[in-house]
Amino acid sequence: MVPQKMERLLRLGRFALRSMVVYLFFAMSSVSSWLIADHNNYNARGQFTYLPISALCAACLTLSLLFYYSLVRAESVHNDGLRDRFLAVWDRNDPPRFGKRLKTVLGSPELHSDWIVHSFLLLVFPSAFGHRPLLLLLGDYAGKGAVLLIMIPALALLCFAAKLSACSAWSVEWSRKANKPRPQKTPLRRPLLRAILLWGIFLLTAALSPLGLRSVYSLYQILRLANPWILIPVIVGGLFFCYLIRLFIAVGKRLRLLRRLRAFCKKNGYELLNVKNSIRTLVFPHGGANFALQKEDVRYDCRLISSLRRHSPLLFREEGTVTCTHVFRFFTLNLFHYDVTYDFQFESDGKKILVLLPAPIEVFVSGFGVTQLAESGSRIADCTLYGAADFLHALERNVVGR
């Protein structure tokens, strides 16, 4: 009876913790409103500063919604019931498809109870508690009904997204471990400590955000003097500039590899043959071998595989496909991701080598019912995986593909 009572108490404790999420969200919204809009928008003489109240309220609302998402995700990641149902549905031989994650989350009682409790608390608490930034943004349309129409769908969507993200976290954690242990029960103190840590992080962010807001608003005022519409190309240009920086770094790495290969071939009697599309495949990852190395009867046909983002893992499958998962992150939060899959197989008269450049932090191989982290020299189908530096070292030691 004692274990059953403890299990019941743990379930009640987790339910109470999930129910407190909205209260913490309201409290965070009120505190951030004071830190950002009220306290920091006046100077020492009590004079109103030049920051517009709409921008400050939007910052308060955005920060509060991020805090809500982070709290729900932290609790969901440590929710044993949701995790066990997800692992039971997923066969764990391949990363779970979106449909499986969607079905698991939509069928979970935790999601439904959270939606009901959070909607009830939105109805019970007055609009002035936690929703003052939204009321100021609504202006003449401010009211309890408008707040409910906006916040109930918004929190429901964020709650759903947070639980989906938890499923992705479990699948990645499982794939990282070579020895697959049975999931252990999570103590209740762990999500509580995570909630306290998140509270401190977001309070610090709220306290420091006026400095960033003033800098951004000053830039906006400068750009508006020229033309208000210039903001759109500036934002798009900034994103494109970040992409170009990653691309130029990757181009430099590949050109450096080719230079080192030419020097190695000249020193060791190899021939560097059929160098082609070594730069184009960074943008269009298709085609055959990018170069070949030959010495007498030894031939290595090499194809370059890349991941421009370090946090975008690669998954190689035995049937001959590779998937790059492009992850968009906000600090440590994975906001969303999408997959790009293509064939890595190619025709060859020698040994097939896949050189990862640039390489992500994590590379997985999946075959024969097992998914595990790859290392330099790992085999997948009839190919061998290497990082650029490890490939050169293997060439020098004459152990490529062994």
Disulfide bonds with the S-S distance in Angstrom:
none
